Amino acid sequence: MDSNTESRIPGGSLVQRVQERYGSLRKSERIVADYLRENVGTRMDLSITELAKLLGLSEATISRVSRALGYSGFSDLKLSLAEGAVTQSTFANIPVEIDQTDTLIRTSGKLATLLAASIQGTQRMLDAERLEKCLDAMRKARKIAFIGVGGAAAMCDEAAHLFLKSGLDATAHADTYTQVVVAANLTPDCVMIGISHTGTTAGVAQALTLARKNGATTIAITSDAGSQVAKAADMALTTWNSGTPSIPLYGDFIEGRISQIFLIDLLYIGLLFEEGEERARHLKNTAAALETYYQRLGPDL
């Protein structure tokens, strides 16, 4: 079997299977999935009847989850649970499915699967009405300010770059001081978008709160809909969260970043399609100006 495909359902570790299928499970089935993920590497002595009673669910629900994860039945699932211990990486915030002993090409296959799953998970969590409201606010905005720190700041830079080229007044701000200054001067015809994977970035939450108080439309992009950043905004777009433990401020959230850029690109494309001629004109003007600029600099650039 090709090492690039071994982590796909029906193969792969229990953790990997749960992560890939979590978004498609029903609410009751996610209770089972959460229990399995929390008990990976342990021996389960419970029968299907006892587990169902423990979780307050039906035996049929347990059986459905077993099949949804690609197992032949509950017994097969129990065996996988016991064997599912994942070697802890030396490096924080690296997906637990990626092992340091993997070859680079094997890591490539696992990483591609994980990133694809994070985008698909984010897609499933989108609310169409909320997404349209965000897009409408951005379309009407006199100014759009993106705010974030650390890895999220890089996403803000990318977002500002995209929207600026399409003719919008878009800026990115990475330090709390400037974020507060910008928020204090926004008006009801402006939008502030705060990006935070964990949703715990206090400075971003404070700036969103201030901008909202001044009447600006505020949007949060975060993996935690109940976080302080999400609650500080008028609307929140929620990204995929694998549920595996992460350490804030210790490296980047690899799966989080790809989900954030997915939403940014989605909003950008939506804006282009909604205001086709206007945005196309600005993009052509930008391209022409850059072409003239670089031609003038000459080949030695």
N, C-alpha and C positions, 0 to 999 in steps of 0.2 A: 504494500500500500504506500502511496506517495506520502511523504512526511508532511507536505503542505496541507493535506486534507484530513489528517488523522484526528484533528480536534473538532471536526464538524459532526453534528448530529447525524446518525446515531452513535458515532464514536466520540472519543474525548473523555476528559475527566468529568466527574460529577459537577464540580464547580463550573466548568466550561459549559456543560449542558444546561445547567440552571441559568447561567448568564445569558446564553443565546436565546432561550425560550421564555424567559421571565416575562417579557412584555406581552406575550400572547396568552399567558395564563389568566384564568379567571381570578377574582379576588380571593375566593376560598382556596384555590389551588396555590396561590402565592404564599398562603400561610404554611402549606406543606413545604414549598420550595425554600422559604426562609428558615424553617426548622432544619432542613437538610443541609443548607449552607452553613448554618451555625454549628452543626454537629459533624462536619466532615472529618474523617480520620478516627471516628469513634465507632465502637461496636454497638449495634442496636439489637437489644434482646426482646424488643416489643414485637408482638404480632401485629398484623394489619388492623385487627379489631382494637387492640390496646392503643395503637398510635392514633387511630381515628378518635377514640374516646379522649385521649390526652389533648388533642388539638381541637376537640369539639366539632369534628367533621364526620362525614360519612365514609364508609369503607370504599364506596364508589369513587369518591374524590381522590383518595389515596391511589387507587388503581389508575385513574385517569392521568394523574401526575406521573406515575411510573411509566406509562406508555408514551406520554408527551415528551418525556426525557429520553426516549429511545430504548427503554429497558423492556425485557420480555415479560416482566411482572414484578411484584413487590419483593420477592426473594432476591432477584437479580439486583434490584435497587439497593437492598440492604447490604449485599456483598460489595457493591461499588462504594457505598458510604464508608464502610470499614477500610477500604483500600484507598480512599480518596484524600488521604493526608497530603497536603501540598508543602513542598520544601520551601521554607521561608527564605526569600531573597535577602542578600546583604543590603540591597538598595531599596529604600522606602519608595512607595508609590509606583513601583513597577507591577503590572498585573500579575497576580499570583499564579496564573496559568503558565507564565513564562519562567522556565527553570534555567539556572545558570549553567547547567550541564548540557543544555540544548546546543546543537550546532546553530550557526548563524542562519542557515537556510531554513532550519526548522523553526527558529524564532521568527523569521520572516513570515512563515505561514500562519503561526499562531497570532502574531501581531495584526496581520491583515484581517484575520477572522474577528479578532476582538474589536478593531476599529470599525469594521463593517457593522458589527452587532451594536456598537454604541450609536452609530448613525441611525440604524433601523429602530433602535429603542427610542431615540429622540423623536423620530418621525411618528411613532405610534402614540407618543405623549402629546403631540400638537393638538391644540384646540383651534379649529378653523376660524371661529368668530373672533377669538382673541388675537390670532395672527393677523387677521384683516384689520382689526382696530389699531394694532401696532403699525402696520404698513400705512394706514390712512393718516395717522399722526405724523409719521416720518415724511410722508408726501407733502403735507401741508406746512411742515416746520420751516421757520426762518433759519433756525440753527439746530444742529444735532451734535450733542456732546457725548462722547463715549468715555467712560471712566472705568479703571481697573488697576490693580497693582500686580506686580510679579508677572507670572505667565499670562494672566488676563490682560495685562497692559499691552502685550504683543498682539493679542486679538483685537484690542481697541485700535492700535495702529493700522492693522490690516483693514478694519472696518472703515476707518476714516479715509484711508487711501482709496478704497473702492467708491465710496459715496461722494468724495470730493471730485473725483474724475468725472462723475456723472452730473456734476453741476450743483450739488448741494453743499451748503456751508457746514462741513463736518470736521470736528476736531477730536483729538484723543488726549487724555490727561492721566498721568500715571502717579502723581504724588497727591497726597491728601490735601495739602495746603492749596494747590491750584484747583483741585476738585471743588473745594468749598468756595473759593473765589468765583469760579465759573457758575456754580449753583446759585450763589447769591445774586447773580446778575441775569439769570434766565427769566424770561417772561412767558406768558401763556401761549405764545406762538412758537415756543421752543420745545425740544425733546432732549431728555437726558437718559442714556442707556448705561446701566451699571452691569458689569460682568464679574461674576465671582463663582467659581465652581462650588465651593462649600457654602457660600451664602453668608459666611461669618466675618467678612471683611468690614469692620466697623466704619472705617472712613468712607467706603462706598455707600453704605447704608445711610450715614449721616448726610452725605452730599445729595443722595436721592430724596431724603426727607426734606431737606432745605429747598431743593428745586421744586418739589411737589407743593410745598407751602407757598411758593411764589407763583404757582399756577401752571408751571410747565408740566407737560406729560412725561411721566417717568416709566421706564421699562427695565425690568431685571432679567438677566440671562443667568440662570443658576440651576444646579442639580437638586436643590432642596427648596421645594415650594413653601415650606414652613419656616424658612430661615429669616433672619433679620433683614437681609438684602431684599428678598422677595416681598416681605411685608412692607418695606419702605416704599415700594414702587406701586404705581397705579395698576400695572399689569406685569405678569411674570411669564417668561417662556422657559419651560423646564427642560433641561438636558438629561440625558441618560446617566444613571448612577449605578455602577455595578454592585454596590453594596459591600464591596470588600473594604477592609479597614485602610485608611490612608492617614498620613501624617501631614497636617497643614504646614506650610513653609519649608517642607523638606522635599525639594525636587518638584517636578511638574506632574500634574494629573494627565497622563497621556490620553486616556479615553475622553476626559473632560474637554480637552482642547479641541479635539476633532469634532466633537458635538457642537461646540461653540462656533467654530468656523462654518459648520454646516448651516446653522441658523443665520449667521451673518450673510452667507452666500444666498440663502433662500430669500431673505428680505431684499437683498440687492437685486436679484433676478425679478422678484415680484414688483419692485419699483420700476425697473426697466420696462417690463411688460405693460404696467398700468399707465405709464406716461411715455409711450414708445417714441414718438417724434421728438418730444422735448429732450428726453434723456439721450437719445441717439445723436441729437445735435451737439449736446455738450461733450459727449464722448468723442465725436469727430473733431470738435474744436480742440480738445485736449490732445488728441493724437497728432493733429496738425502742428500744434504749438511745440510739442515735444520733438517731432521730426525736424522742424526748423531749427530748434535749439541744438540738437545733437549734430545736425549737418554743419552748423556754424562752428561747433567745437572741433570738427575734423576727425580724421581717423586715429589720431594719437591719444584720444580720450582713454 
